[in-house]
Amino acid sequence: MTTTQNPMGFTCAPNAATPNYVSYGDLRSFVAYGLTTCWLGSTGKDVNEDCHFARPVTTDDVDELRGYFLDVMETLIGGLWKGDFEKGQGEIEGDYQTLIIGNSDENPGEEEVSLGWRVRLDNDTIMVEFADGGDGVALWLDYKAIDDRANVVKVMTEARQYVPHDPKVWDKLIEEAANLNLPTEA
């Protein structure tokens, strides 16, 4: 499989906005946009086109960042479903994975850059931020976008096909999708 800029075919109507400007209620569109965010070039022809790191960015780096994004999404969604996380909790502390580009072994004397994803839970929306050592790119998702558990698994399964080193949805997310956590009456 060839790594491309827009593997899930993200589209945005001319009079609409992307999830870095407005909160999305459609999980598939949100995830599709998240995957495009991992492509660091602007035109889609060269992943390294706009980068000025100590070493060139590769499509393997893109695949790794996409895997990190999907890992964060699966952990976040599973945690919300289980009740480990809750609306308004703020920044979720976790063992976030980061891609380091340009350590001293690769290019002595050059600065390294740490790329990865982090999460903040606000009262009304979820922020998933691509941290690139600079300002970062915050993506916004409505909580209602993860209510349909079957759809979540479907979207994550589709997205995982674009991560060659880790193509399977987290088994704990699939297990939690089957557990509706219905309230019991006292």
N, C-alpha and C positions, 0 to 999 in steps of 0.2 A: 504494500500500500504506500502511495506517495503522500507525503505530508503537504497539505495545501493551507492557504490562508483561511479559507472559509469552508471547512469540511461538512458542516451541517446545513449549509445554504442559508445563513442568516440574511434576512432582508428587512428593510425599514422603509415604510412609505415616505414619500417626499415631505409630507406635512406631519410626520411623527418624529419621535426622538428615540435614541438608543438608551439602554439601561444605565449609562453613565450620566444621564440627564434626568430621567424619570424612573419611577419604580415600576417594574414589570410584573404583570399578573400571569403571564404565560411562561411557564418553566422552560419549555423547549426553546423559545426565542432567547430567553436569558442565558441558558447553557450554551446555545449556539454562539451568542455574542461573546461569552466568556472564553470559548475556544479561539475565537478570532483575536481576542486581546493578547493571547500568548504569542501571536505572530508579530514580531517587533518591527518589521518593515511596513511601509505605508501602502505600497502598490500591490502587494501580493506576489510579485515576481521574485524578490530576493528578501529572505528573512532578515538579513543583516544590513539591508539597504540604509536604514536611518540610525544604525547603532555606531557608537564610538567607544566600544569597550576594549579592554586589554587584549582580547582575542575575538575573532569572528564568532557570531552567533550561528548555530547550525540548526538544521531541522530536527536533529536529535534533542537539542535544547528545547525546542518548541514542544516536542512530544513529551518531554519530561515535565515542563510547565503545565501542559494540559492534564497530565496525570495528577499533578499536585492540585490543580483546580478541582478536578472531579473528586479527589480524595477529601478535600475540604468540604465540598458540597454534600457528599455522602455522610460524612461525620456530622456536619451541621444538621442535616435533615433527620438523620437517625436520632441525634441527641434531642431535637425538638419533639419528635414523635414519642420518645421514651420519657420525656420530662426531665432529662438531664440539663437541658437549656430551656430558658423561657424568654418570652418577649420582654424587652426592656433591660435585659441582663447586662448590656454593654459589650465591651470587647471580650471575646471568648479566648481565654488562655488555652494554649495547646502546644503540641509538639509539631509546629508547622514546618514543612519541608521547604528548603530553599535551594536554589541553584546558584552556585558561586561561579562567576565568570571572571577570570583574570587573576588567579592567585599568583604568588611570586614564582612558583615553579613553572607556570605557563609563560609568563612574561615578566621577568624581573624588573622592578622599579615602577611598574604600573599598578594603579589602584584596582582592587577587586570590586565587583558589583554583586549584590545579593538580590535575587529575584524570587518572589514567592507570593502567596496569597494569605490573607488574614480575614477574620470575620468580626463584625459588631452587630449585636441585636438591639435595635431601637424599639420603642413601643409600637410603632406602626409599620416598620419595614426592616428588612435585613440588608446590611451592607456587606458585600464581599469585595475586598480591595486587592488589586494587583499592586504589590509594593515593589517598586523598581529602584529603590535607593534615593529617588527624588520625591516628587509630589505624589506619585501613585495614581491609580485609576480606580475610583469607587464605582461599583455596580450595585444597583438597587433592585430588590426583589420583594414583592408582597408576600406576606405569610400565607395568604390563601392559595398561592401558586403551588404549595406543597401539600395541600389538603387531600387531593386525589392520589392516594398511595400507588394505585396501579399505574397511573400516568407517570408518576415519579420514576418508578422502576423502568417503565418503557423508555422514557427520555434518557435516563442514565445508561441503560443498555445500549441505546443508539449512540450516545456520546462516547462510550467506552470503546467502540469499534475503531475510534480514531486515536487510540493510545496503544500502540503496538506492544509495548512492554508490560501492559497491565489491562487487558481487554475485558475483564470481568467486573461486574458490579459487586461491591462489598457484600458478602453473604449476610452480615448482620443487618444491613439496610433491607435486604430482601426479607429476612426473618421479621423485622419490625414492620415492614409493609403488610405482612400477613396478620400481624397482631394489631387489631383496631383500637386497643386500649379503651374499650367502651366503659363508661362509668357504671358502677353498680349502685343499685338503690339500697339505702340503709334501712 
